[in-house]
Amino acid sequence: MPGYGISRSPKGMLDWSWARERLTQSHNYVIVTVRPDGRPHAMGMHGLWFEDAFYFGTGESTRKAKNLASNSNCILINERLDELVIVEGVAEQVGYAALAAALSEASKKKYGWGIDPGMGGMVFKVTPRVVFALPEKQFATAPTRWIFG
């Protein structure tokens, strides 16, 4: 990160488990999608970081669902800005069947309710491409970037 006065040494960089923990424990998230005309759209929401991907449900008529239908690129941000994790990824609509039981159990544990496919809506999986960690108290030594295949 040239110009920020951050060490170029890998010493102090964070392990992936640091980011995974914050993404898993976050209660609220912000997702940023792109409108068809190129303007950004940000929305707060609940979701689950599960097996190194983010899952969330939404209605078919929501702005984020419409945006993701035309441009699957998105950004996910955890709720703690002092332990900021930014996920640049790609969202794809997924069916309930493959992970229904595991996701539903994780949702019950985290939010107090399971996932009910009978309620309708869509489920998206955000697969990370690049993840940034910017811990405030370690800003000079620990900013870290992970790149996924």
C-alpha positions as CSV (number, residue, x, y, z in Angstrom):
1,M,0.0,0.0,0.0
2,P,2.4,2.7,-1.2
3,G,2.0,6.1,0.3
4,Y,0.5,4.9,3.6
5,G,3.7,4.4,5.6
6,I,3.1,0.7,6.0
7,S,6.0,-1.7,6.3
8,R,6.9,-3.7,3.2
9,S,8.0,-6.6,5.3
10,P,5.8,-9.7,5.6
11,K,6.6,-9.7,9.3
12,G,3.4,-9.0,11.3
13,M,1.0,-9.9,8.4
14,L,-2.1,-11.7,9.6
15,D,-2.9,-15.4,9.2
16,W,-6.1,-16.2,7.2
17,S,-7.6,-17.5,10.5
18,W,-7.7,-13.9,11.7
19,A,-10.0,-12.8,8.8
20,R,-12.0,-16.0,8.9
21,E,-12.8,-15.5,12.6
22,R,-14.0,-11.9,12.1
23,L,-16.1,-12.8,9.1
24,T,-17.7,-15.7,10.9
25,Q,-18.4,-13.8,14.1
26,S,-19.7,-10.7,12.5
27,H,-23.5,-10.4,13.2
28,N,-24.1,-7.7,10.5
29,Y,-22.5,-7.2,7.2
30,V,-22.6,-4.6,4.4
31,I,-22.8,-5.8,0.8
32,V,-21.9,-3.4,-2.1
33,T,-23.3,-4.3,-5.5
34,V,-23.3,-2.4,-8.8
35,R,-26.5,-1.1,-10.4
36,P,-27.0,-1.6,-14.1
37,D,-26.1,2.0,-14.7
38,G,-22.8,1.6,-12.8
39,R,-23.8,3.3,-9.6
40,P,-22.9,1.5,-6.4
41,H,-25.5,0.2,-4.0
42,A,-24.8,-0.7,-0.3
43,M,-27.0,-2.6,2.0
44,G,-26.7,-3.9,5.6
45,M,-27.8,-7.5,6.1
46,H,-27.3,-10.8,7.9
47,G,-25.5,-13.8,6.5
48,L,-23.2,-16.7,7.2
49,W,-19.5,-17.0,6.5
50,F,-19.4,-20.8,6.0
51,E,-16.6,-22.9,4.5
52,D,-14.7,-19.8,3.3
53,A,-17.7,-18.3,1.4
54,F,-20.5,-16.0,2.4
55,Y,-24.1,-17.0,2.1
56,F,-27.2,-14.8,2.3
57,G,-30.8,-14.8,1.4
58,T,-32.8,-12.1,-0.2
59,G,-36.0,-11.6,-2.2
60,E,-36.0,-11.7,-6.0
61,S,-37.3,-8.1,-6.2
62,T,-34.6,-6.6,-4.0
63,R,-32.1,-4.1,-5.5
64,K,-29.1,-6.3,-4.6
65,A,-30.7,-9.4,-6.3
66,K,-31.4,-7.3,-9.4
67,N,-27.9,-5.9,-9.4
68,L,-26.3,-9.3,-8.9
69,A,-28.4,-10.7,-11.8
70,S,-26.6,-8.2,-14.2
71,N,-23.2,-8.0,-12.5
72,S,-22.1,-10.7,-10.0
73,N,-19.2,-8.7,-8.7
74,C,-19.6,-7.5,-5.1
75,I,-17.9,-6.4,-2.0
76,L,-18.7,-7.7,1.5
77,I,-17.6,-5.8,4.7
78,N,-17.7,-7.1,8.3
79,E,-19.3,-5.0,11.0
80,R,-16.2,-4.1,13.0
81,L,-14.4,-1.3,11.3
82,D,-11.6,-1.4,13.8
83,E,-10.9,-5.0,12.7
84,L,-11.9,-4.4,9.1
85,V,-12.2,-7.2,6.6
86,I,-13.1,-6.4,3.0
87,V,-14.0,-9.3,0.7
88,E,-14.0,-8.7,-3.1
89,G,-15.9,-11.5,-4.6
90,V,-18.4,-13.0,-7.1
91,A,-21.9,-13.9,-6.1
92,E,-23.9,-16.8,-7.6
93,Q,-27.4,-17.9,-6.8
94,V,-27.3,-21.4,-5.2
95,G,-30.0,-23.9,-4.3
96,Y,-30.9,-24.8,-0.8
97,A,-30.4,-28.5,-1.2
98,A,-26.6,-28.8,-1.2
99,L,-26.0,-27.1,2.2
100,A,-29.5,-26.7,3.6
101,A,-29.0,-28.7,6.9
102,A,-25.6,-27.2,7.7
103,L,-26.5,-23.7,6.8
104,S,-29.8,-23.9,8.7
105,E,-28.0,-25.1,11.8
106,A,-25.4,-22.4,11.5
107,S,-28.2,-19.8,11.2
108,K,-30.0,-21.1,14.2
109,K,-26.8,-20.9,16.3
110,K,-26.0,-17.4,15.1
111,Y,-29.3,-15.7,14.8
112,G,-31.8,-17.9,16.5
113,W,-33.7,-19.0,13.3
114,G,-33.0,-21.6,10.7
115,I,-33.2,-21.3,7.0
116,D,-36.6,-22.2,5.6
117,P,-36.7,-22.9,1.9
118,G,-40.5,-22.7,2.0
119,M,-40.3,-19.0,2.6
120,G,-39.1,-18.3,-0.9
121,G,-36.5,-15.9,-2.0
122,M,-33.0,-16.6,-3.3
123,V,-29.8,-17.7,-1.7
124,F,-26.5,-16.4,-2.9
125,K,-23.0,-17.6,-2.3
126,V,-20.2,-15.0,-2.4
127,T,-16.9,-16.6,-3.3
128,P,-13.9,-14.4,-2.5
129,R,-11.3,-13.4,-5.1
130,V,-9.3,-10.9,-2.9
131,V,-9.7,-10.2,0.8
132,F,-8.1,-7.3,2.7
133,A,-7.6,-7.0,6.4
134,L,-7.0,-3.6,8.0
135,P,-6.7,-3.9,11.7
136,E,-6.7,-0.4,13.2
137,K,-4.4,-1.1,16.1
138,Q,-1.9,-2.8,13.9
139,F,-2.3,-0.6,10.8
140,A,1.5,0.1,10.3
141,T,2.5,-3.6,10.4
142,A,-0.5,-5.9,9.7
143,P,-2.5,-4.9,6.7
144,T,-2.8,-8.1,4.8
145,R,-4.1,-9.2,1.4
146,W,-5.1,-12.8,0.4
147,I,-5.7,-13.7,-3.2
148,F,-7.9,-16.7,-4.0
149,G,-7.7,-18.7,-7.3
